[in-house]
Amino acid sequence: MAFSQPWPGGRPASLIHSVAQHLAAPRQDDLAAASPLNPPSLPITPALEAQLRGWLAEDIGRGDLTAAALVGRSAQAHWLAKAPGVLCGGPLAVALFRLLDPQLEARLLVADGEPLKAGQRLLELSGDGAALVAAERTALNLVMRLSGIATATAALVASLEGSGVRLADTRKTTPGLRVLEKYAARCGGGVNHRLGLDDAAMLKENHLAWSGGVAAAVAAVRAGAPWPARLIVEAESEAEAVAAVRAGADAVLLDEFSPEALTALVPRLRVLARERAAGGGAADLMLEASGVAPDQLAAYAASGIDLISTSAAHTRSAWLDLSMRFAPLLA
């Protein structure tokens, strides 16, 4: 997979690379949306557990000052959805509680990627009362954030239903949360674009301007990148898009074109790709649209493109409103 491509000197182990294999591969020929047959998954690896511990420590600090009132007390709690949406992060919540109470009993009633109705119970917990109180805010914050992304993604994906066009995320994610926010996009039915700069080469306007143009930039990247790497060129004009195909780009990201302009341009680019293949070049060409307003997705999908990338689900989504309710147990 593209996540593990070798680079000179190697890349240090990190949260991203310890769980990335469980996300959709960003290679343009491997893009896959989550579905009942391809459910999203996210294992609690040692690196992810360490990050969860850090988030708990951020909130608990030197110790929860209310814990003294709950010493030796067992309690039950459950989570409720206060608004409809798509769940993301249930296993992360369970892991957070179990870091403080390893004997915690937890039952997830809704799987990640499944829809929620307002008032629906989604998680039941039983364990040490102090642990439940201490982990509550961190767990809720994380799951509400990720579920908001999954919910927003699902709404965008629904607007493309039946078109055959897939919705991809971008690298506009919260620092430190990229893997989890991209997992949330998967839970909403989207596909993952590049996880990082080492997954595929995307030549943007600065690269093209500073390297001497499309052909020069493509040639330089081809000479230095590992052979499986995909090369994407971001085009802001018809001339750049044509030059990208002729230079051998695997994909062209068509940025801020109108639906009408793409409807006219896409067939031309497909013809150029066939001509390229006839001359011994690569036959496959992925055409992607970006800079698309969420309410125009259907119009862009009708232009003949393969993929729409958007940061809207990450940058514009609201948290999904969830709450945790307590009921004391008899000791």
N, C-alpha and C positions, 0 to 999 in steps of 0.2 A: 504494500500500500504506500501511497505517496507520503504518509506521515513519517515513515522510517527511512527515507532516502539518505544515503551516506553523504556527509559533507566533510571537507578537509578539517581535521582536528576533532571532528565529532561535535555533537550538540549535547550539552549537559542534560542529565535526567531531570525531568520536571513533571509537574502535575499534568501538563498538556500531553506529554508523550507517554505517560503511564496509563492514560485512559483513552487516548485518541483513537485507538484501534476499535473502540466500541461505538464510535460515531461514524456517520456516512463518510466514505472516502471522497475527497474533494476533486479527484481526477474527473475530467469532463466526461469520460466514458463510463464512469462508475457512479454517477450521481443517482441516489436512490432515496425516495421519500419513505417516511415511516408509514406502515400500514399494518393491518392485522397479521399479514404474513411476514412482515419485516418490522417487528415492534422495536422501539428505541430501548436501549439499555445503558446503564451507567454503573459499573461496579465500584464498590467502595474500596479502592486501592489504598495502600499505605500512604501514598502521596496525597490523595484526596482526604484521607482521615486526618492527616497532619493539618491540612487547611481547615477542616471542620473544627479541629481542636483550637486553632488560632482564632477562629471567629467566636467560639465560646469564651475563650480567654479575654477577648476584647470586651465582651459584655459583663462577664463575671468579675474581672479584675482581681483584686486580692481576696475576694470571696463575697458571696451573696449575703448581705446583712440581714435578710429576712429568714435565712435558713434556720436560725435558732428556734423560730416558732414552729418548725415542722420536723424537728429531730424525731426519728423513729416512727413517723407517720407515713402510712401507705395511702395512696390515692388513685382514683381513676379519672381519666379525662378523655374527651373526644374532640375531634375537629369537625367543624361545620363550614360548608360553603355558604357565604352570604350573598353570592351573585353567581350566575351561570358562567361557565368557562371550561377550560381544559386543564387538567391537573398536570403538574410537572414538579418533581422533587420529593415525592412521598418517601422513597427509600432514604433520601438524604436526611429528612426529618427524623426518621426512626434511628438512623445512625447517630445523629446528634444527641438524642435522648439516651441512647445506650452508652455513649461515651461517659455520661455521668452516672448511669445506673445500668451496669452490664446485665442485671437480672430483669430488666424491664420486659414486660409482655406487651407486644404491639401487634395490631392487626390492621393492615391496609385494606380498606373496603373498595378502593378505586385504584386502578393501575395508572401509572404515568401514560399520558396520551389519551386517556379516556375523558369523555365529557362529564361535566358536573352540572347539577341543577341547584338553584338557590334552595337552601335548607337541607341539602343532602349531607349525610354523615360520611366522612371519607377516611377517618383514622380513629382507632380506639387504642388507648394506652392504659396500662396499669403498672404502678411501680412506686418507687420512693417519691414522696411528695415534694421534697426539696429539689430533687433532680428535675422533676416535671416543671416546677416553677422556674428553675434556673435556665433551662434550655428553651423554654417556651418562645421567648422573643426572637432569638436567633433562628430557630427552626421556622417560625411563622414568616419572618422577614424573607428568608431565602426562598421558601416555597411560594409565597405570594408574588415575589419578583419573577421567578421562573415560570409560574403558572400564567402570569400576565403576558409574558412573551409567547408562551404556547397558545394562549387564547387569541392573541392578536394574529399570530401566524395562521392559525386555523381559519380565521375569518378571511384572510387574504387568499389562502389556498382555495377556499370555497368559491371565491369569485372566478377562479380559473377552471372549475370543474368541467370536464368534458372537452377541454381545449387541447389536452395533451401537453400543454406548456407547464413546466415546473417552476416553483418559487424557491429561490435560493437566498440565503442570508449573506451578510458581508462581514468584514473585519471591524465594523463599528460596534464594538462590544465594550463592556466595562472592564478596565484592566483588572486582572486577577480572576475574572469570571468568564473568560472566553469559552472554555470548554463547556461549562454549565449552561451558558446562554445559547451556545450552538446546539447543545443537547435539547434545550427547550424548543428551539426551532424545529428539531426533529419530532418532538412530541406533538407539535402542532401540525405535522404533515409536510413541513418544508424540507428542503435538502440543504446540505452544508456546502458552502463555497470553500475557499482556502481557509484552513485553520491558522496558517501563518505564512510568512514570506518564503518559507522553504518548501511549500507544497506545490506551487506552480509559479511560473514567472508571469506577472501581469505588467506589461509595459504601458504606463500611463503618460499623460501629456508631458510631464517633466522629463521622463526618460526619452521620449521622442524628440523633445526640443533640445535636450543637452547632448544627445548622442549623434545627432545629425540626420534624424529622420527614421521612418519605419524600417526600411531595409537594413540600415546600419545597426539599429538597435536589435532587430531580430537576429541578425548574423552574430552579433557579439554575445547574445544570450545563448544561442545555439552552440557556440564554440565552448562555452564554459559550464553549462548546466549538465547534470547527469542525464543520460539518454532517456530515461522514462519520463522526465519532467515535461509537463504540458506548458505551452507558451500561448498566452492570451494577450491580445493587443486591444487597448481601449481606443476607440475611434470616435472623434467628435465631428467628423465630416465624411461625406461620401468618398472623397479622395483618399482619406486615411484608411477607411474600411477596405477599399479596393487594393490599396498598397499592402495592407496586412495579409489579405488572402494570397496575393501574388508572392509575398515574401515567405509564405509557408506557415503562417500562424495556425495553431490548432483551434483557436477560438477567437472570435471578435466580439468585444463588448461594445455595443452601440449605445453611446451615452447621450441622453437628452435629445434623441430624435423624436419627431412626432409620429404617431401611428401611421399617418398617411405617407410620410417619408420612408418608413420602414417597409410598408407594403410595396412600395416601388423598388426599394433597394435590395431587399432579401432575395428575390428571384435572381437578380444580377449576381449577387455574391455566390449563390448556389451554382450558377453556371460557371463562374470563375473557379470554383472548387473542383468541378468536374473536369474543366480544362487542365487544371493543375494536376489532377490525378492521371489524366491521359498522357501528360508529359513526364510521368514518373514520380510526381510529388504525392503528398498525403491526400487521401480521398475524403477523410472525415473533416467536417467543419461544424463547430458549435457556434450558434449565433445567439447572443445574449443581449437583452435590453436592460438598461439601468437609467436612473433618473426618472423613474416612472411614478406618477402620483397614484396612491392606492386606489382612488376611484376610477382610474383609467386602465386597470389591469386587463380587463376583458378586451378593450379596444386594442391594446398592444398584443395580446395573445392571438388575435385574429390576423396579425401581420405575417405570420409564418415563422416567427422566431422559435427557438427551442427552450429558452430559459429567461426568466425575469429575476434579477437580483435587486433586493431592497433591504435597507436598514430599518424600515419603518417599524417592524415588530420589536426591534431592540430599542430604538431611540424614541418612539412615540407611544409605547404601550403603557397602560396603567397597571398597577399591581392588582391581582385578583383578590378580592376581599374574603379572607378566611378568619375564623376565630376558634379559640380553644376554650372549651367549657369543662369545669371541674365538678366532681362529685366525690366527697370523702368516703373512705372505706373504714369499716370498723377494725381497729387494731386487734 
